[in-house]
Amino acid sequence: MNSALPARRDEVFLFKDNTDYIEYCLNLAKYNLCQFGSISEIKQNENDINVYENLYALEELKDVCILDKNCLTDADRDRALKCIFEGKLFSEHAFAGEATRLGLGTKYLINISRDLSIDKIAKLISREKGVTISKEEVLLQSGCYPEGLLPLSLGTRHMLQFSFDIVKLAKKYNHNPKKVLSNQKMLIVLNELSSNQIINEFMENKFFGFDQDNIFFMVQEAYHGINIVNGRFIYDETSPKRLHNHGQLAMQQTMDYQIFIINNKGQRSYLTSDEVGETLKQMDDKISYNVEDLGYLIESADHEALALALKKGKDGYRMLMEIVNNNSHNPQKGGMAAFDNKLGRNVIIEGFRLKSIKNHEIKFLNKNFNHYPKPYESWLLLKEYGLNMPVSIKNGYIYYQPVQGDINFLVKTEFFRRKKIKPINAWKSPSSTPLAIKFMRLQDLQTGFKKYSSSLIGSSERSMISSFKLKAHT
């Protein structure tokens, strides 16, 4: 069964605001779920409701583009560097997610050196796996104690790395680092509970060297659940509020007065959808960054992939999705990459649409660092048509779970991989916490990173970083 979409109601907007979005979700429930008499019955059939319509036509990937030195010219690389230096790369940083399996609140704010000990990590992993994991085993996997890391939150690390890498790139090619930083444009996506705290941190940390007028913010909306009362679907405002996944935040960006900038007094100026569109028209590429990706912590400004995106953009591609191996030791469902024999092309299918396919059966995943050449065009299609809307039953209520990766069904999409494919490295659960510590340690040991961090961090944390002694070995 598919989540068929009712005909769109407007030639320009699918959703003008969040009220429209709620109405749309209600109409979807009435349109697609009317044969079910209760929430429990919907939950029993959730896999069938969400299943990808061509599930049994999926085969192994075909004709994946390989990113290596042979597929790019010097002109391609120069174009990518120019895109960065001139501020034509728009970056989106998704910070709204909650670390529910870790029980530590918003992922951005998690500070491993302060919030987690080896003992606590061992207990969390043991609970997740259902077997006892020793502190010694966790320490061996981590490479150091949590308190051996710089006292920085995950989100602060994310922003510092982006700033640090762009400065390094500017210096390498003899550009003015301050000017290059001030040229960058980006969107920071937050959640309602922690948005004020994180915005205050941006202000205290000098916007990490970027121009605050070029940093856009958006608070991802959370929604109550849909209930069935007397045979009718209702938006139940007595139910808990939940985020509708990262596909919703992509659609929210097309609405009026969702995106804003901050002035020196912390006041917000909201933008119309048309104003957001005008900014995107000026961009050569957009990239979506996920705060939980660990490889980002040691290499955030990947101009080789950007060069490929810009090159493919000239051939009409409007989305590039990087393919990585699933982690054989800790396989995850994520977005499965496969060839759809019915459509005759490669696709990405989100985990909850895969029905009976098990994690260990998934060979390739999307890395979730998606590029959008000429981003205004994909944004415009998203604005008009929206995304597929899978359902999820949580605590007895219906919540929709659109995914950003489904944009690959709206636009011409290229799938690429590195010559040597690496497994996905993401901090999604307690089991991947030792890996997170290992990557954060590598980040801390980068030449000049500690000093650079200290130059931007607010005074309350600067003294702690300045006095922190990094050791090369455990």
N, C-alpha and C positions, 0 to 999 in steps of 0.2 A: 504493500500500500504506500502511496506517495503522499507527501504533504503538498498537494496541489494548491496553487495560489489563485485566489479570486482575481478577476480582472482588475487592473489598476484603475484608480478613480480620477487621476489627474495627469495631464500630459507632461507636467514638469516634476511634480513631487509625488512620491508614493507616501511619504510621511512629512507633513509640515512641522509636526511637533510630537512630543511623547504621547499626547492624548490620542493622536491618529494611530500611533504604533499600538497602543493598548486595544483600541477598537479593531485594528487589523488582527491582532492575536485572538481576540474573542471571535471574530468572523471565521478565522481559520479553524478554531475549535468546533464551531457550529457546522462548518462546511465539511470537515474531515473526520470528526469524531462523533457524529450524531448517532451512529449505530451502537455506541457503547452506553450502557446504562449507569455506570459508576466509575469513579476514579480508579478503584481497584481493578476493574475490568480493563481499563486503558493501560494500567501498569502491567497487567498480565500479557498484554498484546504489544507492549512498547517496541520490542525488537521488530515486529512485523510492520508496525506503523511507520517506523523510521527507516526501514530497510532500503538500501540503494536499489533502484528499479532494475538495474542491469548487473546485479551482484554475480549472477552465474555466467556472465559474459566476460568477467575479469580474468586477465591473463598477466603474465610477467611483463614488465615495462619493455617498450620497444623504442629504438632510435633516440635514446637520451643524449643530449648534447654534452660533450666532455669539455670541461673547462681546463685547458692546459696552455702551455706557451705557444702551441701551434695554432690555436683557434683565434688568437688575438694578434693584431699588428701594433707597432709603436703608435700609430695614429689612434687606434682604439684606446690604448692606455692614456695617451695624452688627452683624449676627449673626456675620459673619466676623471682625470685629475683636474681638468678645467671645470668640470661640473661641480666638483667639491669646492674648489678655490673660489668660484664665482657665486656660490650659494644656490646652485640649481638642483641640489639634491635635498628633497624634503624627507625628513626622518620622523617616523611615528614610534613612540615609546610607550608600550602598554604596561601601566603600573597599577591597574585597578584590581588585579587578582588577589584573592585571599589564600594563604597557605593553610587550607583547612586540615590537611593530613598532618601538618606539623603543629597545628594549634597555636600559631604564633601571630595571627592577624595578617595585615597587608604585607605582601612579599617585599615590597619596596623597603619597608621599615625594619626587616629582620636584620639584626646585627649578631652574627654567629659568635663573635668573640665575647659578647655580653649575654646573649640569650640562650646559648647552648653549651653544655659541657659534654665531655666524652661519655660520662655516665648517662646523661639524659639522652644523648643520641643513641647509645646502645639499647636503652629501654624502648625508645620509639621504634627502632628497627626490629627489635625482638617482637614487639606487639604487632607490627605490620606483617612480618614473615611467619609468625606463629611458632618460632623456635628461638632459643636463647642465643643471643649474639654477645660476645664478651667485649669489655672495654678495650682489651688488648687488640682484638681483631679490628675494631673501629679505628683505633689509633694507627694501626699498621696501614689500613686503607687510606686514612686521611693524610698521613705524612707529617702532621704536627698537631699539637693541641689547639682547640679553638682560640684560646687566649694568646696564641702565638701569631694571630692575624692582626693586621691593622684594625683599630676599632671603628670600622665603617659599615654602614648598612648596605644591603644588597643594592638598593636603588642608587645610593650615593656612589657606590663602586661603578655602577652602570654608567652614570652620567660623567663621572671623572674619567673613565676609560675612553669614552667618545671624545671628550675634550682633549685628553692627553694624546690620543692617536692622531687627531686632526692637527694639533700643534706640531707633532713629530713630522707629519707629512709636509706641512707648510715649510718647516725648517729645511727638510731634505731637498725641497725643490726651490729654495730661496724665495719664498713668499713671506709676507708679513703675517706672523701667527695671529696677532690680535685682529687684523682685518679679516683674515680667513674665518676665524671664530665668529666674528660679528656678522659675517655673511650667511651663516647657517640658519636655516628655518626648520622648525620642528613642532610636532604636536605631542604633548604630554597628557596621557589618559589616566585619570585618577578615579578613585571611588569616593562616595559621599562621606564615608566615615573618617577617612584619613586625608581628604583633599586639603583642608586648611593647614594641617601640620606639614604636609609635603610642600605646599606652596611657600609656606614660611621658611622651610629649609632651603628652597631654591633662592629666596631672597637673601637669607643669611650667608649662603655659599656663593654669592655674587653671580648667580645663574650659571655657575661652573665655567665662567669665562665667556659665555655666549651673550649676545645682545638681547636683553629682555623683551624688546619690542618685536623680536622675531621668534619668541617662544610662545606658542599657543597652548592653551590648556583646555581640557574638556573633562567634566565629571561624568563618568559613565552612569547612566540611569539604572537603578534597581527597581524591580517590579514585584507587586504582589502576585500571588498565584491565582489561577483560574480554578473555580470550583463548580460542581454540579449541584444545584439546589432546586428541588421539585422538578427535575428533568430539564432545567435550564442552565446553560453555561453563564457564569457570572464572574466578574473581576472582583475577587474577594479581598477587601481591604483589611480584613482581620487576619489574613495569612502573612507569614514572614515575607519580607522583600528579598529578592535574589537577583544577581546579575544574569543577563541572558547571553552569556558567552561573548567571544570576541567578534562574532559576526554582527551582533547588535551594535557594538561600538563603531563598527565601520558604517553601518546605516545611520547611526545617530549623527555622524559627521556631515551628513547631507541635509540635516534639518536646520531651520532658523534658530539663531540665538542659543547655540549649544557650545560653541567654541569661543574662547575669550582670551584677552591678553591682560596683563597685570601692570599697573603703574607703580611708581615708587612708594605710594602710600598703601599698596596692597589692594586697591580698588579694581574691580573687574569691568572691562569693556567688551560686550558681547558682539559677535559678528553675524551678519545675515549669511544665508547659504550662498548667495551670489558673491559676497565678499570672500568667502572661503574658496569658491570656485575660481575667482580671479587670481588668488595666490597660487593655486594649483596649475593654472594655465601657464604661469611663468616657470614652472619646474620641468626639468628634463626627466627626472625619475623620482619615485617615492620608494622608500624601503620601510618595512614594518619590523621593528625589533621587539623581541619578547624578553622580559626581564629575567626569566628563568633559564635562558640559554647560557651555558657556562663558557663555551668557546669564545663568546663575545668579550669576556673579561680579560683576554689577552690579545684579542684582535677584533676591534669593532669597526674600523674603517677599511673594509675590504674593497679596494678600488679595482681589483681584477674582476670580481663578480659584477661590479658596477659597469666596467668596460663592456662586459658581455651583454648586460641588460641594455645599455645604450645602443650597442651594435644590433641586437635583436629588435630593438624598438624601431630601427630604420626599416626593418622588414615587416612591420605591422604587428609585432607581438606587443601585448599590453600587460602581460604578467609573466614573470619568471619565477619558478619554484625550484629550490635546490633539493636534491634527493640525497639522503644519507642512509646508511645501513641501520637496521634496528639493532639494539644492544642485545646480543645473544644471552648475556648473563642476567639481564633484567629487562626483558622485552616489554615494550609498551604498545598500546593500540594507536594512539595519535591519528595522524592523517596518512592513510595507506596510499602509496603510489602504485598504480597498476595501469595496464592497457585495457581499455574497454573495447572489446571486439565488435560490439553493436554500434558504438559511436565512431569506431575507427581511429581512436586517438587515446593518448595517455590522460589519466585523470587522477585527482586526489580525492579520496573518500574518507570522511571523518569516522572515527572509531565506532560511535554509536549507531552508524548506518551499516555496519558490517555483519550484523546478526550473529551467525554461528562461527565466524572466522575468529580463531584464537590469536592471542598476542604473538605467540611463538611462530605462527604461520605467516606473519607479516614480514616480508624480507626488506622492503624499502619504505621509508617514511619521508615526509616533508620536513625540512629543518625549521620551518616557520620564520625564515628571513626572506620574505617575499619581496620581489622588486616589481614596480609598476611603471614602466616607461610611459612617458606622456600621461601622467596620473590623472589629469583632468578628464580624460576619456573614460577610464574605468570608473571614476567617481560619478560621472554623469549617468552611466548605465546603472550603477548601483542605486543612484537617486531615483531612477525611473522604475526599476524592476525589483529591487530588493534581493533577498537570498532565500534559499530553501530554509524551511522552518521545522526542524525535528523537535519532537516533544520529549520532555523529561518529567517524571513524577518524583517530587521531593516532598516528604512530610505530608503526603496526601493531597497535594495540589499540582496543577499542570503549570510548567514553566517551559518556554520555548528556548531552543539552544542553537541559533544560527551560527555558522562558522565562517570566518573570513576567507578560508581557503576555497570556499565554494564560488568565489569570484572567478575561479578557473573555468566555470561553466558559462560565464557571461562574456569573456574576452578571449582572444587568441592567446594561448598560453604555451610557453616553452618550458620543458623540464631539463635541468642540467645537473651534472654531478662533477666532483673533482676527479682527477685521474686516479687518485688513491682515495677511495671512499672511506670515511671515518664513521664510527657509530655515533648516534645522536647523544649529546651530553647535555642533559637538562635537569635542573633541580626541581623535581615534581613531588618527591615523597621522602620520608626518612631514609630509605635505602640509598638514595643518591646524595645524602648529606656529606658523607666522607669525600665523594668526588667534588662537591662544591667547595669544601675546605681545601682540597688539593689545588683547584683552579684559582681560588682566592689567594693562596700562598704564592702561586706563580705570578699572579698579578702584582702582589706586594713587592716581589723581588725584581720587577722590571727596573732597569736603570732609570733613576730620576722620578719614578712614580710617587714615592713617599714625599719627596720634596715638592713635587707639583701639587699633590693633594693638599699638603699643608698650606700652600699659597692661596688656595681657594676656599677651604673649609672655614666656617664661622668660628669666632674666637672661643666659643665654649668647648669645641673639640680640637682646635688647632694645637693647643698645648699638649694634649694627650698624644696626638700624632707625632709632633715634633720630638717629644721625649721617648717615643716608642723605639725600642731596639729590635731591629729585624735581624734574625739569625739565618745564616745560609743553610744550616742543617738542623734537624731535630735534635 
